[in-house]
Every structure is written in structure tokens, then in C-alpha cells.
Amino acid sequence: MDFGLGNGNHRALALFLLVVSASVQVSIGAVYKVGDSSGWTTIGNVDYKQWAATKTFQVGDIILFVYNPQFHNVMQITHAEYKACNASSPITTHTTGNDSITITTHGHHFFLCGVPGHCQSGQKVDINVFRTSLAPTPSATPSSAPSAGTTPAPAPNDAASLHASYRLLGNLGTAFAAVVAIVCGFI
Ligand SMILES: [Cu+2]
């Protein structure tokens, strides 16, 4: 079948769609490695609060805890337990050393290391998933009310809306991939 374009154009189009589709795919369900290259540790006094503050978590994102399971673990706990570093009755416990936790709800998700002393020395993290809509929201004022007991929202909605838009585009990612397959098939 001939689209009325030269082969060169076909290839350029295919390449373009491939790149677009690939970049869109990446932004669906982002994976966040806690502590980035440091991982989940007590070494180096990683500031997990600061780490989390630089991220815009969304429902569907994956939180990845990477650590040596001989020395650490991951427990999801309540806000009160988070504040008190109380690891006596965790909601869930993860011990593989490579734990990926998919965020399925909005709001706060509190985690700590249950090894004695580790939470006290800072091995705890609060993953706060903001309630964002797919519709672009004006970013004039940080007016979205934080839920009770939370610190104020760090940044207004610019990043969040951008992220949301990507997500919307993400739904088109599969269509792009299909088009790429079709176009490539005809070259
Ligand atoms: Cu630990």
C-alpha cells in the first residue's frame, strides 16, 4: 500500500511516532526509587523527606525500595506510627530488598524500616499522592486544600498538570504504537 509519501518520509514518520510513543510510555506509572542512587538505607543520612518533596506522586506510580534485606525492611504504617517510629503493628511488611509498591490510592502512604533504631535515624518516608484531575487546572494560587494534619502542598499545580496531560497522552500511546507497527510494516 502506498501512502503517497516517499520511503524516506515513511521512515521519518515511523521514527517520529516511535520516539513519541516511547516517551509517552515512560510517563505512565512512573517508578520512583526511594532515595534514588542511595536506596533505602541509614548510611549517609539520606533525607527522605526532601527526596519525597521533589516528586509528584500519582496513583499508578510504583515506589521501589532497594536495600540489603539482611539489614533493613519496609513496613507500611499509620501516620501516628510514622511520627512515633512505632514498628510494632505494621499494615504491611516487605522484606525482599527489592520491593515495588504500586500506589493505588490518593493521600499519604507512610513507610519506615522496622529494624530497631533505623526509623529514629531517619529511615522513614511519607509518600503523599495528591488528588489531581486530568483536566488542566489553573496554577494561579495553591488553593487545593491539603487534607487534615498535612504540611502545605509543596508546589502549585504546574508540574502536576503537566504530568496529568502526559497521562492523558499516555492513553494515546497504544494507538501510536499500533500506528508505528502499521507504518513500519509498509516500509
Ligand atoms: Cu533499616
Residues whose N, C-alpha, C, O or C-beta is under 5 A from the ligand:
A	BS01	CU	F71 H72 N73 C113 V115 H118 Q123
